[in-house]
Structure formats: structure tokens, C-alpha cells
Amino acid sequence: MDRIRIVGGNKLNGQIPISGAKNAALPLMIASLLTPDRLTLKNVPNLADVNLLARILRNHGLDHQVDGKRPGPAAHIGETYHFDARDIVDTTAPYELVSRMRASFWVLGPLLARMHQARVSLPGGCAIGTRPVDLHLMGLKRLGAEIDIDAGYVVAKAPGGLIGNRITFPKVSVGATHNVLMAATLAKGETVIENAAREPEIGDVADCLNKMGARIEGIGSSTLHVQGVDRLEGAVHSVLPDRIETGTFAMAVAATGGDVELVGARRDLLAAAFDVIEQAGAEVSNTATGIRVRRNGGGIQPVSVETQPFPGFPTDLQAQLMGLMATADGTSVIRETIFENRFMHVQELARFGADIQLNGDTATVRGVKELRGAPVMATDLRASVSLAIGALVADGETMINRVYHLDRGFEKLEEKLSNCGAEIERVSDE
Ligand code: EPZ
């Protein structure tokens, strides 16, 4: 099993290319099930989750092809994938696959919409919380689906096809919004989704669906209007830049000090987090090709933050912020309001000497003068990268174990950081 070795203490200087967003690429790939024509996605990040989802989709009968990478100045731009779901040969998504990646549960809506039936394993809980799917099921039922739970599977049918309706989510859910939005594109008549998630990845998927012939209005707002169509067509779409990768590297630079341009990054996708990074003492400015983050001299200022659905501060950056605040000049308060158990990194950051007290959903981080390298364990994707941030500022050597969590969502992490002066390498046991 691979590990990552980091020797901390170096500032980061240079350029980091930002990859296509994992959390847009995954639902965009799933959207290819809605059409018998070819969907071409550009700027797809090369990640374990993308490869696993491609495998899951192949199980339903989808063909996919990847264009070879072109060397040269655009080499950092992600790969181009072509998806063809001409014939859906299987409408079952088995436990063995869905349990390995929650987002694969989102095939439910598209399969129901196109094939009028689907049998998809319930995903189960995970390290960050129980993560129920009641909102997904409620939304699809409102579109006329008959849903039973049988032996751990959601068995859904819509014999005459789905029918548009008004759906008001009692709570904001990214996944339920994706699932219901994709399903509604092929439902008969109008669907109105109220209290929809507004995450930019939803907008990216909605833009792509419209290119495929869907009729979605209200993109970017919390009320989506969808006029159902009989058929969706092929399209070409480029995945938007990964705002969580952007915020992660911005926080890494704020933590170590230095001067880095995040090439391809967009501030509008991450305004709340950049405000926090500025409060912490880093300078953030737009460049012609991305965003520049600098912190030269001056300490890290403590902040008080609570995670919120977009446009608030994202839960997917909460762990990284804690890594940054570990060496702040004062006490920070970080409240997690989205997932009930997203604090697995706290114990591991403590191994570096971080002083973090947990009380329910709130972490109080008392900044310490310095962290010291230590062996640590990655527990989930974003927690793992908070350990990398801690390790980059820590004195001495850190070994991060179980880095397969990192490979799920960060493309070429070691290369991107070592190109900016970090001492970081992957250690393979074989
Ligand atoms: C998406 O997960 C992301 N995953 C997560 O990123 C992200 O943390 C999360 O949204 C919140 O922004 C992908 O995009 C692939 P939710 P999702 O449904 O859709 C509760 C990462 O690290 N809820 O918005 O599963 C739920 O338990 C991952 O890249 C219900 O109660 O999240 C949570 O408390 C991790 N019932 C809250 O809503 C439901 O039916 C928000 O979850 C669905 C959700």
C-alpha cells in the first residue's frame, strides 16, 4: 500500500495547475446514461473515483474511450472522455460497486428516467456520517416512481415513465438535487425543484444537460424549473475547475508561506473560502490565468467559520482549514454543520502537536508555535489532505498511511506540491 512521505518546512513557490472538478465529473459521467448518443467530457481529472465510476457505468452497458494525452503547454488540462450509452444492458447497480463509491447511487434517477426501472444498492454510511438517501427517494417518488427497499436495494419502477411535479427539499442536498434534476429532464411535463443545492457542480451538470437538449432554467439559484423532453442528445462539455482542490492548495500556501499561482482556478466558485483565507493573512489576487495566493511574513490569523451549503464555506474544506489554523496566532472556532462525524482528522492532527478540542459539532483550535512531523493515517479524502497541509508546515518527517483516500480526489498531489518546492514523495511498498 502506498504512503506519502513529507519533510516539512519549505515554503511553496511557483504554479499549480488546477484539475477538473471530481464532484462535477462524476455526475456528468452519470448523465451520459440519459442519452443513446455520445457525450464527450473534456478536462476530466485522472482520479481513482473517476476510474471506478467508469467501471460501474460499463456494468450498465456504457462504452467509454479516453483520448491520449497530448504533451506540450496544455498537458495539465485533463483528459477527454467519450461515453456511449447506446444500449443499457443492465439496470442494476450492485452493492459491491455502490458501496465503494457513494456517488454511484446517483445512477438511480437517470436509469429510472430512461429505462423506467432501476435496482440500485443502498450506499450505506461512511467515515464522515450516516449519509441517508431519503431525500433522493422522496424526490423520485414525487416524480411518480414506485419505490421499494428489498434486500438492501432500492427497487424503483415508473412503468409509464416519470411525470413532472413540484419537489421541495426540506434540507439542501447536493446528491438528491443531482439525482432528481437528471431524472426530471426526461419526465413528462414540468418539474420545479425548490431548495435545490446551488453548488457550482450542479450548475455545471445543468449546463451540460441543456447542451444535451434538456430545458432547465434557474441554474445557479435554489429553484430549478425543468421542462421534460422526450429524448436527450449527445454533447461536448468541459468540466469546470475543482474549487476544493483550489481551496486546498490556497490553504497550503497560506500555511507554509510563499507565493503560488493556481492556474485555471476561479474565485467566483469559492468566494466564501477565499474571504476566510484572506482573513487568515494571505493575499489573494486574480491573474490572467488564475488566482495568486501569497503569504510572506506575518503570522496566520485565527478565524471563526461554520460550514454551510454553497455559497457558504464548504464542508469539503473544513479539515484543510483546521490544518491551517493549527499554527495560527490565536484560537479559531470551526463548526461543522453538514456532516455529523467529519472530524476524523482531529486525532491525527493532534499527532503533529495540534491543540484541538472537540465539543459536539464545534472544534476549538488553539494555534501552537510549531507542529512536529509524525506517522499519521488518512481516514477520508479531505481529512487526508489536511494531514498533508499539517505535514508541510511541521518540523521533520511525516509519513501519511492509507493514501488511497487521497488518490480518490487529488490528481498528482505530490508532483504539484514538489514542483513548488515541497519535499514530498510517494513510497510504494512493493
Ligand atoms: C456531496 O455529497 C459531495 N460529493 C461531498 O463531497 C460533499 O461533502 C457534500 O456534497 C456536501 O457538499 C460529491 O459531490 C460526489 P449531501 P452528498 O447530499 O451529495 C444529508 C468529497 O469529499 N442528507 O449534500 O452525498 C446528509 O447526510 C465529498 O468530495 C440527508 O439527510 O452530500 C448531509 O448531512 C464528501 N438525506 C447533508 O444532507 C439525503 O437523502 C448534505 O449531504 C441526502 C443527504
Residues whose N, C-alpha, C, O or C-beta is under 5 A from the ligand:
A	BS01	EPZ	N23 A103 R131 P132 V133 D134 L135 H136 V172 S173 V174 G175 A176 T315 D316 I338 F339 L381 R382
